[in-house]
Amino acid sequence: MSDIQLWTTIAIVASFGLYMVIAWRSRVKETEGFYVAGQGIPTVANGAAIGADWMSAASFISMAGLIAFMGYDGTVYLMGWTGGYVLLALLLAPYLRKWGKFTVPEFVGDRYSELVRTIAAVAAIMISFTYVVGQMNGGGIVFSRFLGIDIIYGVAIASVIIFVYAVLGGMKSITWTQVAQYTVLIIAYLIPAFAVAQVITGIPVPQVTFGQVLSELNDLSVQLGLGVYTDPFTTRPMIDVFLMTMALMIGTAGLPHVIIRFYTTKTVRGSRYSAFWALLFIALLYTTAPAVGAFTKFNMLEGVNGTSVDALPSWIENWATTGLVTVSETADVINSVSNDPAAGADLTVNNDILVLASPEIASLPAPVVGLVAAGGMAAAMSTAAGLLLVISSSVSHDLYFRGFRKNAGDSERLLVGRIAMGGAIVVAMFAGMNPPAFVAEVVAFAFGMAAASFFPALVLGIFWKRCNAYGAASGMIAGLTLTVGYMLYTLELFGTEANDHIFGISPEGIGAVGAAVNIVVAVVVSLLTPPPSKRISSMVEGIRYPAARRRTPAGSGEQSGTPDE
Amino acid sequence: MTDTERESLGPPGGDWRREYWRSNLRLMVVLLVIWFTVSFGFGILLVEQLNQVTFLGFPLGFWFAQQGSIYVFVVLILVYAMMMDRLDKRFGVEERTEDTVFDPGEDETGVDPETGGSTDKGAAE
């Protein structure tokens, strides 16, 4: 066993042990604890849990690699996956928290109708499922590289661990475990980044100093047959960068596993500050990622540029065993680098390995490499747990009990929730072994669907009292149909043929169009059909004010929870 | 977008709900305009023009796209949370403590000496 494998095993076993202890200590027996942690999570802890829930295998493993190869265009992920929190904080979080309860479909069910609730539950399952596939694959990559086993077994091991953990967990223990996982993953991400910045620039703040290598990186990239790093719109046109950023932002704000985190705070005020803490914790990683991308690419290109194949750095050989790095058989000296196997470059590097390999590329010591592996696992597992909770709550709480067993007891609800979670993970495991695209891109599809379905329905439900069930249902169906249809049209999924993009819009960007269509359809249909009942209007009125009733006599004529219309 | 039926009416003696909601919306719109300008404006639509300027090695548009916009997002949410705290206090709808909230029974203690004055002002506006 190599030094790196030893340290990786130590780091992974130690961190898993920690999670298991936390999960066991905060295990739950009631449904409320299982779904919303008894609404007793402190603000800062909730922020850290959202951070871990949010930052997936895609953020941790793939993103910096994608940015390294996309250059400026990698921005879509950086802004797309942070800017959505502004929408979430301003448009959704406080109001959904005020309304309370367990799931996102439950809100639209109360606000609109049972039909909308069912559509929402099905959409939540589709979205979370697409997303969880990426986590499985990410976990498998970590295992296969660092512990030297086949990627299929890597996915299987990751699934088993997540299974034990999520089924035992429930929201309460998932949340507290995620706080620990955030700590592990952010340390694992920052240490190598700061070390690399120190080595290359002499100042250990990568966010500030990666500007120093940009002009040299531009030159190196051009020499090795890649585009100018900082030039915009080299991989996709401006309209697509715009739409994809928008789709990721509103998708972020519409993702059910993120939204339910705001149900777990103690107060409405707490949900606003949770959003702040969450984005602050997320920004720590997201402002570092572009620096990691630039530094790692710089290191990598400098290390291989004009080097003969026999004298390549050792990380290339280590990673070649996973099949994620390949040296062309015809090459003697490395003169071109690509992330696309079809390009036929002398050296082909998969996006997904750059972060995991960055400590090796920068020749950092083995314990750091082990730490990064533990961080990657923490990112994949924490997100998977959050997603599985949404799948299980949608299946059990919103579909099964709402449809078939309205009077089921608490223990039966818990049991069915756990069975649903188990079933989801088995399917996710098989999908994770054969993912349709790169990890980050799989995730991007989930965002497109969330953007086109939930976000418009939720925002209209809060800010426009006139919006009714017909409008919301037809809006969601129209948005989802367009988005999924376009994805099937442009991608080779399920054996369908890939067609050309229309107007340069990629399948990742279509969600923004789907959201717009959703809104237009919802507004038009709502106006053509009768307005919602008075009871629903008062419900919407009620969620707009944090306190249950006004505290001073000034408004005594119209106080308490009753609306004044 | 909201309460159009009431938009045209003058508030009879100060409708605090309407005032509160309009202040909330005003704050929201201002923050969202900044959100859009920095990310989609500086980071995407104007990136080529801003890239003519370089600082610390970063082309400016590139910096906004990969660093600056994210810092602005964090600040926007903090500003929102703090301004909403003030707004809630002014209108007397803030939550008493972190622990006791949605139980209406907890809220019957009457005027809070700290906020009583300011809420009167809010209602009189």
Interface residues (C-beta under 8 A of the other chain):
Chain A: P42 I67 Y72 G74 T75 L78 M79 T82 G83 Y85 V86 L87 A89 L90 L91 P94 G100 Q207 V208 F210 G211 Q212 V213 L214 S215 T230 P232 M238 V241 F242 T245 M246 K266 T267 V268 R269 G270 R272 Y273 A275 F276 L279 L280 A283 Y286 T287 P290 F463 W464 K465 E541 R544 Y545 P546 A547 A548 R549 R550 R551 T552 P553 A554 G555 E558 S560 G561 P563 D564 E565
Chain B: M1 T2 D3 R6 D15 W16 R17 Y20 W21 N24 M28 L31 L32 W35 S39 F40 G43 I44 L45 V47 E48 N51 F55 L56 G57 F58 P59 G61 F62 W63 A65 Q66 Q67 S69 I70 Y71 F73 V74 L76 I77 L78 Y80 A81 M84 D85 D88 F91 G92 V93 E94 E95 R96 E98 D99 V101 F102 D103 P104 D107 G110 V111 D112 T115 G116 T119 D120 G122 A123 A124
